Amino acid sequence: MRFQGGNNAGHTIVREGVEWKFHLIPSGILYAGKRCIIGNGVVIDPSVLIGEIHALRARRVDVSGLKVSANAH
């Protein structure tokens, strides 16, 4: 779950030798079947979010578990 900040507070992780960069979406999206939530306190730049979703899909990551709070900024 991501509950505060914006896309400037991103992070990079390495999973199984592969580098992943996240800006808005929680890194838990890499675990199939898990729900990933962008919560109330997150400032969302729609173009950044859409770009990140497209980049994940291009790498064959299932983003169907991603949920965005209706109260996110």
C-alpha positions as CSV (number, residue, x, y, z in Angstrom):
1,M,0.0,0.0,0.0
2,R,1.1,3.5,-0.8
3,F,-0.4,6.1,1.6
4,Q,1.5,9.4,1.1
5,G,3.7,11.4,-1.2
6,G,3.7,11.7,-4.9
7,N,5.6,10.4,-7.9
8,N,8.7,12.3,-6.8
9,A,9.0,9.8,-3.9
10,G,9.7,6.8,-6.1
11,H,12.0,3.8,-5.4
12,T,14.0,1.2,-7.3
13,I,14.1,-2.5,-6.3
14,V,15.9,-5.5,-7.7
15,R,13.9,-8.7,-7.8
16,E,15.5,-11.9,-9.1
17,G,18.3,-9.8,-10.7
18,V,15.8,-7.5,-12.6
19,E,15.7,-3.8,-11.8
20,W,12.3,-2.2,-11.3
21,K,11.5,1.5,-10.9
22,F,8.4,2.6,-9.1
23,H,7.0,6.1,-8.7
24,L,3.3,5.7,-7.7
25,I,2.5,2.0,-7.8
26,P,3.5,-0.1,-4.8
27,S,6.2,-2.6,-5.6
28,G,3.9,-5.4,-4.3
29,I,2.4,-5.3,-7.8
30,L,5.2,-7.7,-8.8
31,Y,3.5,-10.5,-6.6
32,A,0.7,-12.1,-8.6
33,G,-2.7,-12.2,-6.8
34,K,-1.9,-9.4,-4.4
35,R,-4.0,-6.3,-4.1
36,C,-2.0,-3.0,-4.4
37,I,-3.6,0.1,-3.1
38,I,-2.8,3.8,-3.7
39,G,-4.4,5.5,-0.7
40,N,-5.9,8.8,0.4
41,G,-2.7,10.7,1.0
42,V,-1.0,10.1,-2.3
43,V,-0.8,12.9,-4.9
44,I,-1.4,11.3,-8.3
45,D,-0.1,12.7,-11.5
46,P,-2.4,10.9,-14.0
47,S,0.2,10.9,-16.8
48,V,2.8,9.4,-14.5
49,L,0.4,6.7,-13.3
50,I,-0.8,5.8,-16.8
51,G,2.8,5.6,-18.0
52,E,3.8,3.4,-15.1
53,I,0.9,1.0,-15.8
54,H,1.8,0.8,-19.5
55,A,5.5,0.1,-18.6
56,L,4.4,-2.7,-16.2
57,R,2.1,-4.2,-18.8
58,A,4.9,-4.1,-21.4
59,R,6.9,-6.2,-19.0
60,R,3.9,-8.6,-18.6
61,V,3.0,-7.6,-15.1
62,D,-0.6,-8.1,-14.2
63,V,-1.9,-4.8,-12.8
64,S,-5.5,-6.0,-12.2
65,G,-4.9,-5.9,-8.5
66,L,-4.2,-2.2,-8.5
67,K,-6.8,-0.1,-6.7
68,V,-6.8,3.7,-6.3
69,S,-8.6,5.5,-3.5
70,A,-11.4,7.8,-4.6
71,N,-9.9,10.2,-2.0
72,A,-6.4,10.3,-3.4
73,H,-5.3,13.8,-4.4
